[in-house]
Structures are given as structure tokens and as C-alpha cells.
Amino acid sequence: MAPNDEQTRDRTQEPERRRQFADLVRRRRSELNESLDVFARKAVDPVSGKKVTRGWIYRLETGEPVTPPEVEELRALREACEVPLEQLQDAAGQQFHGVDPLVSGSTEAKAYVHKLDSLPAEQRERLLRLIDTLVPPDES
């Protein structure tokens, strides 16, 4: 039986469920071929010693409600995921706060853009000139 107009309208009014952060954590754990227990043992913030629990990671990966991670948890997950902190911050911002990061072809490119902010203006300009020699800007 085909859905009636009310069922269709209800589905289209549901908010988009964002999963960028959960997908990133799940994908990295899979790529590292680690059990949930091993992964959680690695999830310790090197600055504060704060740990991300196995239960929180499990709930995140299975789509259950979780408290958005704070910076300590993000640093802990950086240790477990072995990815740049900026990549985790972007994904968490997307999933938990609806913040869309810089649009680019890869998360690696986003990490480079974040690093540009720490360079002095003169070095940024030199780097852009170098990039222009490798990939000339569009003429349009």
C-alpha cells in the first residue's frame, strides 16, 4: 500500500539526522581493526587524563543519544582514532551543532586549512605563491 500524504509529510518534516562524528569514529576503529575495548583503552586525553568510556563510544556508534564531547574527550578520541584533532572537531561540530566546516574534497585539505591560521601573514602569502606555481589559479 502506498503511503498517504500525512505519512509522506511527516517523513519530510523530520530533521536531518547528522552522523558525521559517529561515522568518523566507527570508520577509524574499523580501519584500525580494533575491538571496542582496545579502542576505548586508547581513548585517554594526554593533557588531562580524561577517558572516553567504552559505553559512550558504543552508544555513539549505534546511534543512541550521547552527550556532545568536550575538548578533553576530543583529544582522547584523537589518541584512539589517530587523526588530527581538527578533523574530529569538524565532525563533532557538524553532528552535534549543525556547523558545516569548510567545504573541500577531503578532510586532509581541511586540516591543512586549519594549520594555515597559525602561520604569520608573510608565510601564508609565500605558501599561496608556491601553491599557485603548482596549481595555477582559475582564469575565470
Protein Blocks (a to p, Z undefined) as FASTA:
>chain_A
ZZdfklmmmmmmpccddfklmmmmmmmmmmnopafklmmmmmccfknopacdfklmmmmm
nopacddddfklmmmmmmmnopafklmmmmmmmmmnopacdddfbfklmmmmmmmmmpcf
klmmmmmmmmmmmmccdfZZ
